[in-house]
Amino acid sequence: MAKLPEQIFKYVGSDRSDVLEKLLIRFTQPSCFNDPFEMRLSIDGYDPEKLEKAPERVNRRMYRRFVLSGGGGKLSYEEFERIQNNHNQATTERLKSDPTYRKQIAIARDLGNWNSEVGILSLSSAEKNLLMWAHYADSHRGMLIEFEPKHPFFKCAKPFRR
């Protein structure tokens, strides 16, 4: 496990007294970070077998949504599948031929939900960082909360690997 620093801090704004009063602290979703480029990941490579099987899985999932939304009596699955396959074929050909597009689709699909569902507790080992005070502590009017790095909360069940 990575060794934690001797001191760890959370910079908070002056309006966040609830952190101390109610013991509430936010685990922020990456989609809400101040820096829009934070947590942007790049995925290389793609499994062609998954690409070949994707249209059928997508069709079934989309048809279920279509039926549940009240469109079930309007199109049979076969009609729905025929329409979707035309669209899927064009998308599949583009995915096969354009690695950039393939990466964009993979990132949007796999990380889109992750960025709004996962929460991250952002802490710092820097006690006197002017940028941290300016950006996260309400332009130097907020507060700095120190946490005990040896507390069991910070013991990971699985080791963190870089």
C-alpha positions in Angstrom: 0.0 0.0 0.0 1.2 3.5 -0.8 2.5 5.3 2.3 0.3 8.2 3.4 1.9 11.5 4.2 2.4 12.5 7.8 -0.3 15.2 7.5 -3.4 15.3 5.3 -5.8 18.2 4.9 -9.1 19.2 3.3 -9.5 22.8 2.1 -13.1 23.9 2.4 -15.0 27.1 2.0 -16.4 29.3 4.8 -19.9 27.9 4.2 -18.8 24.3 5.0 -19.1 24.4 8.8 -21.3 21.3 8.4 -18.1 19.3 7.9 -17.3 19.8 11.5 -20.8 20.3 13.0 -22.6 17.4 11.4 -19.5 15.4 10.4 -20.6 15.6 6.7 -18.0 15.7 4.0 -18.5 15.5 0.2 -17.0 12.8 -2.0 -17.1 14.8 -5.2 -18.0 13.3 -8.5 -15.3 13.9 -11.2 -18.0 15.6 -13.3 -18.2 18.3 -10.6 -14.5 19.0 -10.3 -13.3 22.6 -10.8 -10.9 21.4 -13.5 -12.9 20.0 -16.4 -9.8 18.0 -17.5 -9.3 16.3 -14.2 -9.9 12.5 -14.3 -10.0 12.4 -18.1 -8.8 9.0 -19.1 -7.5 7.6 -22.4 -8.3 4.1 -23.5 -6.1 2.4 -26.1 -7.1 -0.8 -27.9 -10.4 -2.4 -28.5 -11.6 -6.1 -28.6 -12.9 -6.8 -32.1 -15.0 -9.7 -30.9 -16.9 -7.4 -28.5 -17.5 -5.1 -31.5 -19.1 -7.9 -33.6 -21.4 -8.9 -30.7 -22.4 -5.4 -29.7 -25.2 -4.7 -32.2 -27.4 -7.6 -31.0 -26.9 -6.7 -27.3 -27.6 -3.1 -28.0 -30.7 -3.9 -30.1 -32.2 -6.0 -27.3 -31.5 -3.4 -24.7 -32.9 -0.6 -26.8 -36.0 -2.6 -27.7 -36.7 -3.3 -24.0 -36.5 0.5 -23.4 -38.7 1.1 -26.4 -41.4 -1.3 -25.1 -41.2 0.0 -21.6 -41.7 3.5 -22.8 -45.0 2.6 -24.5 -43.8 1.8 -28.0 -44.1 -2.0 -27.8 -47.2 -2.4 -29.9 -46.0 -0.2 -32.7 -43.0 -2.2 -33.9 -42.2 -5.9 -33.6 -38.7 -6.8 -32.4 -37.8 -7.9 -36.0 -38.8 -4.5 -37.5 -37.0 -2.7 -34.7 -33.9 -4.8 -35.3 -33.9 -4.2 -39.0 -34.0 -0.4 -38.5 -31.4 -0.5 -35.8 -29.1 -2.8 -37.8 -28.9 -0.3 -40.6 -27.8 2.3 -38.1 -25.5 -0.1 -36.3 -23.8 -1.2 -39.5 -22.8 2.3 -40.3 -21.5 2.9 -36.8 -19.7 -0.4 -36.7 -17.9 0.4 -40.0 -16.8 3.8 -38.6 -15.6 2.2 -35.4 -13.5 -0.4 -37.3 -11.9 2.2 -39.6 -11.4 5.1 -37.2 -9.4 4.5 -34.0 -10.1 8.0 -32.8 -13.8 7.6 -33.0 -13.5 4.2 -31.4 -11.7 5.8 -28.4 -14.3 8.6 -28.1 -17.2 6.1 -28.1 -15.5 3.9 -25.5 -14.6 6.7 -23.2 -18.1 8.3 -23.5 -19.8 5.0 -22.8 -17.6 3.6 -20.1 -16.7 6.7 -18.3 -19.7 8.9 -18.8 -21.6 7.3 -15.9 -18.5 6.8 -13.8 -17.8 10.5 -13.8 -21.2 11.2 -12.3 -21.5 8.2 -9.9 -18.1 7.8 -8.2 -17.2 10.1 -5.4 -13.6 11.1 -4.6 -12.4 12.6 -1.3 -9.8 15.1 -2.4 -7.2 15.7 0.3 -3.8 17.4 0.3 -0.5 17.0 2.1 0.2 20.8 1.5 -0.8 23.0 4.4 0.3 26.3 3.0 -0.5 26.1 -0.7 -1.8 29.5 -2.0 -3.6 28.1 -5.0 -5.4 25.5 -2.8 -6.4 28.3 -0.4 -7.6 30.5 -3.3 -9.5 27.8 -5.2 -10.9 25.5 -2.5 -11.0 27.6 0.6 -13.3 30.5 -0.5 -10.4 32.8 -1.6 -8.5 32.4 1.7 -11.7 32.9 3.8 -12.4 29.2 4.4 -10.7 26.7 6.6 -8.2 23.8 6.5 -9.3 20.6 8.2 -6.6 18.2 9.2 -7.2 14.4 9.2 -5.3 11.7 11.1 -3.7 9.6 8.4 -3.4 6.6 10.8 -7.2 6.5 11.3 -8.7 3.1 10.1 -10.7 5.1 7.5 -7.6 5.6 5.5 -6.6 1.9 5.5 -7.4 0.5 2.1 -8.9 -3.0 1.9 -7.0 -3.5 -1.4 -3.6 -1.9 -2.0 -3.6 1.2 -4.3 -1.4 0.7 -7.3 -0.2 3.3 -9.7 
